[in-house]
Amino acid sequence: MRIQCNHCQAVFNIADGNMPRNRAFTATCSKCKQTITVQPQQGGMGSDSRGKDTPVGVDLSLSEVGDAPTAIDADFDGAGAYDSPLEVLEEGAMSALVCVDEPERFKAVKDALEDLNYYSSVASSVKEALSKLRYNQYDLVMLDEEFCGETSENNTILRYLQPMPMSARRSIFLMLISNQIRTLDNLLAFSKSVNAVINVNDVPKVKLVLERAIADHRRFYKVYIDLIKTIGIH
């Protein structure tokens, strides 16, 4: 869902799965620091975590909403220069989350995304990446299976994305950088619950691989996407 600050007009993306249902809530704009009141997507009454009925439209601190983030403008321990989980994007801009810390791979990925007109949001730690994913909706996620010293068998970010509800997951193109799987091995990509894989040896050609993989993905899902748009499923 996109929300707009009525003070500075900044536009933010928040994943629908992280929105509190059937109630208004407040958040702090990371740009102008003013309070934003966000109205619910559906009408009706909601119940807070204590079971008390709360009329829609009453401002609640996010810590009181059981299925909402604890605070949109929270101070994340150990996040370094990471100031806020909300990111300001121009309308229609394509966004990518980069979870790559090996210098040569990072440069190749960053340059490719720039050439493909993606806004790159760079995570410097696993915790920061999870925070960004929790509060923002990305078109593309580039994940190195060895990001921050993790492994293909025990990758925290991958484990977070794999069980994500389809309503949120289907809008993310997830490419895994692997030192074991061949580039564009669709069967093993499916087994990892990712959209495509690129081998570390092919990272210098990541732009070409991305273009092909995304084009194939769009062709494959075109009928499905057209159908859900027609019948109004989001």
C-alpha positions in Angstrom: 0.0 0.0 0.0 1.2 3.5 -0.8 0.6 6.2 1.8 1.3 9.9 1.4 2.2 12.4 4.1 -0.3 15.3 4.1 2.3 17.6 5.4 5.3 17.3 3.0 3.5 15.1 0.3 6.2 12.4 0.6 5.0 9.0 -0.7 5.8 5.7 1.2 5.4 2.0 0.4 4.3 -0.4 3.1 3.7 -4.1 2.5 0.0 -4.9 2.8 0.8 -7.8 5.0 2.1 -5.4 7.7 -0.9 -3.1 7.7 -3.2 -3.3 10.7 -6.6 -4.5 9.6 -9.9 -2.6 10.1 -8.6 0.3 12.0 -6.7 3.6 11.6 -3.2 4.0 12.9 -0.6 6.7 13.1 3.0 6.8 12.0 5.8 9.3 11.8 6.9 10.6 8.4 10.7 10.0 8.1 11.1 13.1 5.9 9.3 15.9 7.8 8.8 14.0 11.2 5.1 15.0 11.3 2.4 12.5 12.3 0.5 10.7 9.6 -2.9 9.2 10.2 -3.6 6.2 7.9 -7.2 5.2 7.5 -8.0 1.4 7.3 -8.5 -0.3 4.0 -11.7 -1.9 5.1 -14.5 -0.6 7.2 -15.8 -2.0 10.5 -14.6 -2.4 14.0 -11.3 -3.8 15.2 -10.1 -5.3 18.4 -6.7 -4.5 19.9 -4.4 -7.0 21.5 -6.3 -6.8 24.8 -9.6 -7.7 23.1 -11.1 -4.2 23.6 -13.2 -3.0 20.7 -11.7 0.2 19.2 -13.6 2.3 16.7 -12.0 2.8 13.3 -10.5 6.2 13.0 -9.2 6.4 16.6 -5.4 7.1 16.6 -3.6 4.2 18.2 0.1 4.0 19.0 1.4 1.2 16.8 2.6 -0.7 19.9 -1.0 -1.2 20.9 -2.0 -2.8 17.6 -1.3 -6.5 17.8 -0.8 -7.2 14.1 1.1 -4.0 13.3 4.8 -3.1 13.5 5.9 -1.8 16.9 6.8 1.6 15.4 7.4 2.7 11.9 9.9 5.3 13.0 11.6 2.9 15.5 15.2 3.2 16.5 16.8 -0.1 15.3 19.7 -1.2 17.5 22.9 -1.9 15.5 21.5 -0.5 12.2 24.2 2.1 12.0 23.2 4.8 9.5 19.8 3.2 8.9 17.4 5.9 10.1 14.0 4.7 9.2 12.4 1.6 7.7 10.2 3.8 5.4 11.8 4.8 2.1 10.6 7.7 -0.1 10.1 6.7 -3.7 8.8 8.6 -6.7 5.5 7.4 -8.1 6.1 4.5 -10.6 9.8 4.0 -9.6 11.1 0.5 -9.6 12.9 -0.5 -6.3 15.4 -3.2 -5.5 16.8 -4.4 -2.2 20.5 -5.3 -2.4 21.7 -7.9 0.1 25.2 -8.4 -1.2 28.3 -7.5 0.7 31.2 -9.1 -1.3 32.8 -6.0 -3.0 33.1 -7.2 -6.6 29.6 -8.8 -6.6 28.1 -5.7 -5.0 29.6 -3.4 -7.6 28.4 -5.6 -10.5 24.9 -5.8 -9.0 24.7 -2.0 -8.2 25.9 -1.0 -11.7 23.4 -3.4 -13.3 20.5 -2.1 -11.3 21.4 1.5 -12.1 21.5 0.6 -15.8 18.1 -1.1 -15.5 16.7 2.1 -13.8 16.1 0.5 -10.4 16.3 2.5 -7.2 18.7 0.5 -5.0 18.2 0.2 -1.3 21.3 -1.4 0.2 21.2 -3.4 3.4 24.4 -3.6 5.5 23.2 -6.3 7.8 20.7 -9.1 8.0 18.7 -7.2 10.6 18.5 -4.1 8.4 17.4 -6.2 5.4 14.6 -7.8 7.5 13.5 -4.3 8.7 13.4 -3.0 5.1 11.5 -6.0 3.9 9.0 -5.6 6.7 8.1 -2.0 6.0 8.6 -1.7 2.2 7.5 -3.4 -0.9 10.3 -4.1 -3.4 10.0 -5.0 -7.0 13.3 -6.9 -6.9 15.5 -8.5 -4.2 19.1 -9.4 -4.9 20.3 -11.9 -2.2 23.7 -13.4 -2.0 23.4 -16.6 -0.1 26.6 -15.8 1.7 25.4 -12.3 2.7 26.9 -11.3 6.1 28.6 -14.7 6.6 25.4 -16.8 6.2 25.1 -20.0 4.2 22.8 -21.5 1.6 21.5 -24.0 4.2 20.9 -21.4 6.9 20.0 -18.1 5.3 17.8 -15.9 7.5 16.6 -13.6 4.8 15.6 -16.5 2.5 13.8 -18.2 5.4 11.9 -14.9 6.0 10.8 -14.7 2.3 10.0 -18.3 1.7 6.8 -18.5 3.8 5.6 -15.0 2.8 1.9 -14.9 1.8 1.4 -15.1 -1.9 -0.4 -11.8 -2.0 2.9 -10.1 -1.0 5.4 -12.6 -2.5 4.1 -12.6 -6.0 5.0 -8.9 -6.5 8.7 -9.5 -5.6 11.2 -10.9 -8.1 13.8 -12.7 -5.9 17.2 -13.5 -7.5 19.7 -15.6 -5.5 23.4 -15.4 -6.0 24.8 -18.9 -5.4 28.2 -20.6 -5.5 26.6 -24.0 -6.0 23.7 -23.7 -8.3 24.0 -23.0 -12.1 22.8 -19.8 -13.5 19.1 -19.9 -14.5 18.6 -23.5 -13.2 14.8 -23.2 -12.9 14.3 -26.5 -11.1 16.7 -25.6 -8.2 15.4 -22.1 -8.2 11.9 -23.5 -7.6 13.2 -25.7 -4.8 14.7 -22.7 -3.1 11.5 -20.7 -3.6 13.3 -18.0 -5.6 12.4 -16.6 -9.0 15.9 -17.1 -10.5 19.5 -18.0 -9.6 22.8 -16.6 -10.8 26.0 -18.4 -10.1 28.8 -16.3 -8.6 31.0 -16.9 -11.7 28.3 -15.2 -13.8 27.8 -12.1 -11.6 29.8 -9.9 -14.0 27.0 -10.6 -16.5 24.2 -10.0 -14.0 22.5 -7.3 -16.1 22.0 -9.7 -19.0 20.9 -12.5 -16.7 18.4 -10.2 -14.9 17.0 -8.9 -18.2 16.4 -12.4 -19.4 15.0 -13.8 -16.2 12.6 -10.9 -15.6 11.4 -11.1 -19.2 10.7 -14.8 -18.8 9.0 -14.2 -15.5 6.7 -11.6 -16.9 5.8 -13.7 -19.9 5.1 -16.7 -17.6 2.8 -14.7 -15.3 1.2 -12.4 -17.9 -2.1 -14.3 -18.1 -2.3 -14.7 -14.3 -1.5 -11.0 -13.6 -4.0 -9.8 -16.3 -6.7 -12.1 -14.7 -6.2 -10.9 -11.1 -6.3 -7.3 -12.4 -9.6 -8.0 -14.2 -11.3 -9.6 -11.2 -9.9 -7.1 -8.7 -7.6 -9.3 -6.6 -4.7 -7.5 -5.0 
